[in-house]
């Protein structure tokens, strides 16, 4: 359910992305695949995804967690800065 709430917030946040920004949507599998402890996305050395949804800046590894992704102000600030 968090993804359903966060998705439109993230979409709106993309409106303030700096020119030339790249947004990568990573599909981590269905719920059964995601809940599996050996899900590859949970175990990637440099960019492990501990929860979904999550926003991350690859250059800095700065992240917004699944609760923060529902907050439009935080998402816009994260994406614009």
Phi, psi and omega in degrees: 000327180300322180298319180299321180285319185285329185306308180292331178294316179294318178303315178296320181298330180296340178297336183256010180295137177301150179303137180088359178292151177239128178250124180248120175267118182255115178275118186263004179108174177286178185301319180297315179295318181295320182288347178291129184300332181263022176304126186304325182290334177284342188242013178292131187305311186264339185227037180310134180256102185282339183203161177230147352288163177207139172252140178216138171269115183298328183292329185242348185066013175294140185227153165246131181277181186296328178286317180295330180293347177271352184262108185302319181296316179296318181296314180297318179296316179299312184289321183284336185259000000 
